[in-house]
Amino acid sequence: METVELEPLVLANRLGVAFSLVRQNRPIECVITITALEAYFWLELRAGDERILKTFRNGNSRIRAIAERKLLAHPAARLVLTPADSSRS
């Protein structure tokens, strides 16, 4: 069985961007908060959805690396990345 990662999307409450990682053939739901994108990925305040997703894509490799490290340290079915997670990278 093949597991496909979902396209990133801005949450309805506009507090973060949802994306997924696949680990051991299981999808892991992940969210990076808008505050983390603003603090560490140069997202301007009150940005629109298009700009939020562009910022996420520009930082995609780094964001996924941070998520992978957090999952290794704290395995979970759902992961939320905050500014504190980015400050350690």
N, C-alpha and C positions, 0 to 999 in steps of 0.2 A: 504494500500500500504506500502510495506517495503522498506526502503532506506538503501543501503549498503554503508559503508565507503570504499573508494578506497585505494588500497595499496599505500604506500608512494613511490615517484619516484623522482630522481634527475632531475631538470629542464634541458632542452636542452642547455640553456646558462650557466649552471653549477653555477648559483648564489644562488640556494636554493633547498630545498626539498619540493615538493608539497604533501599535505595530505588533508584529509577531516575530518570534524566533523559533526555529525548530531545533530541539535538542532530543536526542535519542528517539527520533521519529515521532515526537510529540510536539504540538505547537504550544508555545508559552505566550500568553497574552502579556504585552508590555505597554507601558505608557511613559512618556517623558513629559514632565510638566512644562507648561508655558514659561513658568518662572525659571526653570533650568535652561530653556532655549534662550531666554532673554539674558540670563546671567553669563552663560558660557558659550553661546553659539551666535551671538550678535543679532538676535531678533529684536527689532524695534518694538517699543511699547504700543499696545493696541493695534497690532498688525492684523490684517485680514487673513482669511483662511489660505488664500493662494500664497501669500508671503510666508506664512507659518510652515506650510508644506515645503516650500522652496528651501527655507532655512533647515528644516529637518533633513531633506535630501542632501543638502550641501555638507551636513555634519553626520551623514548616515554611517560611515565607517567608524567614526569615533563613538557615536551613540551606541552602535551595536557592540563595540568592544567594551564599553562601560557596562552594558547590560550583561554581556557574557561573564565578565569578572564578578559582577554582583551575584549572578546565578551560581557561579562556582562556589562563592563564599556562603550563600544562603539559598539553596535550592527551593523553588516555589513554582506554583502553577500560574501565578500572576505576579508581575513585577512592576513597580513604579519607580522611575528615576527622578530624583529631585536635585536641586542645586548642590546638595551635600555630596551626592554621588559623583558629580562632575568635578568637584573641587579636588578630589583625590586622584584624578587622572593626569 
